Amino acid sequence: MKSRIKIVLLLIILIFNIHIFAQGIEKAKVSYFGRVWNAGHADASIISQDGGFSYAVPGGSLWWFGDTFKGKRDEKGTPHFEEGAVSCCVAFLPESGKSVPPVLNYLKGKDGSAEQAIRFLPGETWDKHRIWPMSGIYVNGKSYVYYSLIEITGKGEWDFRGAGSGLACSQEPFKVHERIIKNGNWRFPVCPTAIVEEGNWLYLYEVEKIKGEQGVWLARVEKDKIEDPSEYQYYCGGNNFTNDKEKRAIFVKNIYGQVSVAWNEYLQKYVLVSSSDLFRPREIRFYTSGKPYELFAETKAAVTMPDTLQGKKVNFVYCSYLHPELFREKGKIMNITFSLNLKESNFDANNEMIEIELN
């Protein structure tokens, strides 16, 4: 196993050049690190997992993942699925441990494997439900995570549907997060995949299709009111927000899947990345804005992944996340992880990482 870990940790660096003709970025170099699977995964009996957004907490950062399949890899790297799965797990990266790719310390249960970090409520079961973490932030002395409750409708890969979104929290970040229930209801009015803190406001970026319009829908809430579902406001055009959700307007059009947003000090702009576009299935695209509530302009930049990764055909790229905790030189060097939907992967697909160096 140790030899396998050493092999996985070797960085296979492929250099690409991409040109960006908007928002002050002229040229970038992209380094490709390949499959992210290392000692942290092995220690928590993790074979593969989805997602991987992160945010700063005291002493380091939390990294959240969705469906996580457990077991062991042998010396050849062959997976042996033998210990079940969780649909939501969390890991801690200390401030002093910022290797690239990082070696994470996962929250583990009594059996020493990755633990479900947001638990089911009575009436919810693993057979019928999943909990997928969507985005998180540390404010008010607590760690908060928005999540989506998923209902399983069949045995196929796409046999599921959303059953609602909620908010969970913990005063100790590296602990199981408890779901917030207000007046007997766990549901919250937003399901953001990215959060930006500016001043006293949290800006929340949600991707969905509403009345035929597909893209990003923006909401906001004051930090000290995050736990009150009635206090959320919704973008309605210009720089305006409304408490009436029915009057909201689309914020950025034609974006699919998840988005990630982070401030880049080097550019003096917010950067938004997106993927999951089935018309451009292997692309990660870039947008920028001076303010979190001002429209993000699409740049001409796109990183296109190879047709084959991890020995299998790439169907599409999804869950592309910026990791500002790993940025270097004030954001001149940015790190992004992404998940892969691979042909005939049989759940054996790990996240990958790229590093973008701006001129």
C-alpha positions, 0 to 999 in steps of 0.5 A: 500500500505504501508504494501505491501511495507514493506512486499516486502522490507523484505529480504528473505535470502536463503544461497547457497554454490558455488565452484569456482576452477579457477582465485583465487576464491575458495568458495562463499556464495550466499544470495538471496533477492527475488523480487525487488519491493519497494517504489521507484517503487510504487512512479513512478507507476511501476509494472514491468520492464526489465534490470537494468544496472548501472554506476557511475555519480557525486553524485551517480549512474544511473540505466537504465531499458527496457520495464517498465509496469505502474500501481498500486499494491493493498494491496495483491500485485495484479497488475493493469495495467492502465497507459501504459508503456515505453520502456526505463526509468532511475533512480538515486541512491544517494551516501548516499542511498545505501540500498540493494536492493536499493530504486531508484528515477525514472525520472518521467513525468508530470503525476508522473509516469516513463518517457521515457528517450530516445525518438523516432525520427520522423517516430518512434512510440510506436505502431511500435518501442521500445528503449532498453538501453544497457549500459552506462558510464559517461565520458567527463562531460556527461552521455552516453547510447548505445541503440537498436531501436527495430521494432515490427513485430507482436503481439507475445512475440518474434515478434520483430527485431533489427533496429539498435543501437545508442548512446544518451547523456546528460550533466545532467545525471538525465535527458532525453538523446538526441540521437546523430545524425551524418550526418543525421544518428543516427546509431552507429557501436556497441551495447555493453551491457557492458563498461569498462574504462581503461586509455584513452580507453573505451572497449565495449562488444557486444553479437551477432552471426556473421558468425556462431560464437556466443559470445562476440565481443569486440570493443574500442574507445578513450574516447574523440572520443566516439561520432564519429562512424568512430573512433571505433576499433575492436578486431582481435585476440591477443591484436590487434585491427583494424579499419576494422570491417570485420576483427574482431574476436570473443572475448569470445565464446558461450555466449548468451544474455547480459554480464556485466563486472566490476573491482573487487579490492578484486580479482584484476581482471575484472569479467564478468557475463552472462546468457540467455543461453537456454542450461542452462536457469536458470544459471548465469555464471562467467568469469575473466580476468586481463585486459579488452582486454585479454580473459576472462576465464570461472570459474567453478562457476554458480548460478542456480536459483530455478525452480519457482520464484515469484510464477511462473515457470522460463523459463530463466534468462536474463539481469544479471548485476553487480552493483559495486556501491553496492560492499562492502569490496573492492568487496569481496561482490558483488551484481547482479540483473537479470530479469526473463522470467516466464511462463504465467507472463502476464508482472508481473515479477520483477527483483531479486537480489543476493549477492555473498560473496567471501572467 
